[in-house]
Amino acid sequence: MEKIKTFLWACLFLALVPMAWAADASMMDSMMPSMKEGGILLNPTPQLGQMEIFDEDMQMVMPFAQPHMGMTMLMLHGYGFFEAMGEEGVQRGRADFSAPNMFMADLGTTLDDHQYLNLDVMLTSDLWLVPKTGTPELLQIGENQSNGQPFIDAQHPHSSPLMGLTLSDTISLADDKSALKLFAAPRGESTDGPIAFMHRITGMVNPSTPLGHHIGQDVGHITSTVLGESLKLGSFHIEASVFNGTEPNPTQVDLPLGPINSFAVRAMDELAPNILFMASYANVGTPEPGIANDERFSASLYTHTPLDDIWTFHNTLIYGGITNIDNATFLNSVLDEFLFNTKVFNVYGRIEELQRTPNQLAVSGSATPNTGEWVTALTVGFSHQVVAWDGWELIAGLQATNDQLPSDFQAAYEGNPFSYQFFFQLGGTQAYSL
């Protein structure tokens, strides 16, 4: 009965995602051509119009104020998965359904010739569409269930229904699209880590969250009480933020504010039109109960290579590191994601090397329970468009993952297990001039 309810709620939510009202698009046709692009996978290297700027953090085209060209825009983007998965291993393996999702709405308007004020709302219904014990994912950890037990071999739901609420003011500085963005968010993103997995093109196709999610990678993408800036000077960006470092409770419906006790800085450089490099550092206060402080480090590289008139190759390489988490002095993670795609086909993969401690995975018998040991996860997948309409699409896909484990983990996981997933993905992108 619980699985039937999950399926019905998933169908209801995904049926509502594409609903939007028609609006006049005449200005976008001539001034904002890339705003017309739909589909789940956003173009990471769009041909920008005169009134557009590319937001690297969100991987979205945003309006850019120009003299005597006032505008008010609504942009919608989102997607949800309905996935069925099975995992090898009697002790750890599970079979279940899950429907993780996210939906963004950006409403903005020009204030004058040089300012664009924007309200970004990011929503999810994970709390009600993901199993109470989390989406099955071997070797995944992070946060606690509602009963206080940690999520182990499972991905926690994201803060529901509000994943993010950010008010920003983008001030144009020069004709080369140099700009200063100031933002405030009771719940938003700190300026550290790579492009979050749910926003980068190589991550959007994969229904599974990277295992390095909490090891210096995406942990800052849902953060409380954020104040920050992003300065773009030509191809170079420098960002900084202050925030409350306590990680959110994913099983609570809330929007807590906390004292500012953390800071983060991130630098980006567009090395070429199809190459972006990022590096970041964060000093985080009270990330979890009993932990006074941790530090997060990241570096990432993104490339996009057209292979012919149809296929494009995308690649993401990420390093993440974190201190003082789960009684471990330092943990490392490395990820490489690749995607070969056309307008209707996606062939993708993910290679992860990261450290997990025996205690994190509840593996008993180790002489060094709080020392990180290297594990590997190899994923390959394929998906294709089933149907598309007005900027939205339904995609079907399947993927398989093999985990390679150290010898003292293999008894608990019964060797080097495989996991299998079949999924539908529904979502898209649309923009409207109001």
Helices and strands as residue ranges (DSSP letters): H 2-16, H 26-31, G 33-36, E 52-55, E 60-63, E 72-87, E 95-98, E 101-110, E 115-123, H 126-129, E 135-144, E 150-155, E 162-172, E 179-188, H 201-204, G 211-214, G 219-221, E 223-233, E 236-244, E 262-272, E 275-285, E 293-306, E 312-325, E 328-341, E 345-356, E 373-389, E 392-404, H 407-413, E 418-433
